[in-house]
Amino acid sequence: QVQFVESGGGLVQPGGSLMLSCAASGFTFSTYAMNWYRQALGKERDLVASIDTNGAVTHNGDSVKERFSISRDNSNKMVFLQMNNLKPDDTAVYYCNAAQNFGSSRAAFTSWGQGTQVTVSS
């Protein structure tokens, strides 16, 4: 059974940093590109960042470019999102999922974790 468990969210002031973690299980992790998504209240879930199977190539959405960094640990089936210089617009629930293909916003699996809430506020 495919599962994702996201953690690391919280309340942070503008300009602060957070590191999100995602533990994946139930599929061959190292063979999938991985995505982080976020969903703000009342909005659709959007792709934030992507990483290829080896961790050598990453892609960030325009709104988070140079502020967020995605990485992965294939040995432990984990993917991470380092978020710096956070802004109120970054407030959302953050999710991870495998990607159908690197660079695609389509998730490979219909199963989603509970997400982790990130709130940026003074």
C-alpha positions in Angstrom: 0.0 0.0 0.0 1.4 3.3 -1.1 1.8 5.8 1.8 3.2 9.2 2.3 3.8 10.8 5.7 4.7 14.5 5.7 6.1 16.3 8.7 8.0 19.4 9.8 5.4 22.2 9.3 4.5 24.8 11.8 4.0 28.5 12.5 6.9 30.7 11.4 7.4 34.4 11.0 7.9 36.0 7.6 11.6 35.6 6.6 11.9 32.4 8.6 12.8 28.8 7.5 11.4 25.4 7.8 12.5 21.9 6.6 9.7 19.5 5.6 10.1 15.8 5.4 8.2 13.1 3.6 8.5 9.4 4.3 7.3 7.2 1.5 6.5 3.5 1.4 4.7 0.9 -0.7 6.5 1.4 -4.0 10.0 1.4 -5.4 11.0 4.8 -4.2 14.3 5.1 -6.1 12.6 4.6 -9.5 10.2 7.6 -9.2 10.8 11.3 -9.5 9.2 13.0 -6.5 7.1 16.2 -6.1 6.1 18.5 -3.4 2.7 20.2 -3.7 0.9 22.7 -1.6 -2.8 23.6 -1.2 -3.8 26.9 0.3 -7.2 27.3 1.8 -9.9 27.4 -0.9 -7.4 26.8 -3.7 -6.3 23.9 -5.8 -3.3 21.8 -5.0 -0.2 23.2 -6.9 3.2 21.7 -7.7 6.0 23.4 -5.7 9.1 21.5 -6.5 10.3 18.3 -8.3 13.4 16.1 -8.1 14.5 13.3 -10.4 15.2 9.8 -9.4 18.8 10.3 -8.5 18.5 13.8 -6.9 20.7 15.3 -9.6 18.1 17.5 -11.3 15.5 19.6 -9.5 12.9 22.1 -10.6 11.1 24.8 -8.6 8.0 26.7 -9.4 8.4 30.3 -10.2 6.9 31.5 -6.9 9.4 29.6 -4.8 12.5 29.7 -7.0 15.8 30.3 -5.1 13.9 30.2 -1.8 13.0 26.5 -1.7 15.2 23.5 -2.2 14.1 19.9 -2.7 16.3 16.9 -1.9 15.9 13.2 -1.4 17.5 10.2 0.4 16.8 7.0 -1.6 18.3 4.8 1.1 15.7 5.9 3.6 12.9 6.6 1.1 12.6 10.2 2.1 12.2 13.5 0.3 12.8 16.9 1.8 11.8 20.5 1.2 14.0 23.2 2.6 12.1 26.5 2.7 13.9 29.8 3.3 12.7 33.4 3.4 9.1 32.3 3.9 6.3 34.6 2.9 2.7 34.8 4.0 1.7 33.5 0.6 3.5 30.3 1.3 0.9 29.4 3.9 -0.7 26.1 2.8 -0.8 22.4 3.5 2.2 20.8 1.9 2.1 17.3 0.4 4.5 14.9 -1.3 3.8 12.3 -4.0 5.7 10.5 -6.7 5.6 12.1 -10.1 4.3 10.3 -13.2 7.4 11.7 -14.9 10.1 14.2 -13.8 8.8 17.7 -14.5 5.1 16.6 -14.6 2.7 17.9 -12.1 0.7 14.7 -12.3 1.0 12.5 -9.3 1.8 8.8 -9.9 -0.4 7.6 -7.1 -4.0 8.5 -6.0 -3.0 8.0 -2.4 -2.1 11.2 -0.5 -0.8 11.7 3.0 -2.4 14.0 5.5 0.0 16.8 4.6 1.8 19.2 6.9 0.5 22.7 7.7 2.8 25.6 7.1 1.6 29.0 8.4 3.7 32.1 7.8 2.5 35.0 9.9 3.8 37.6 12.2 
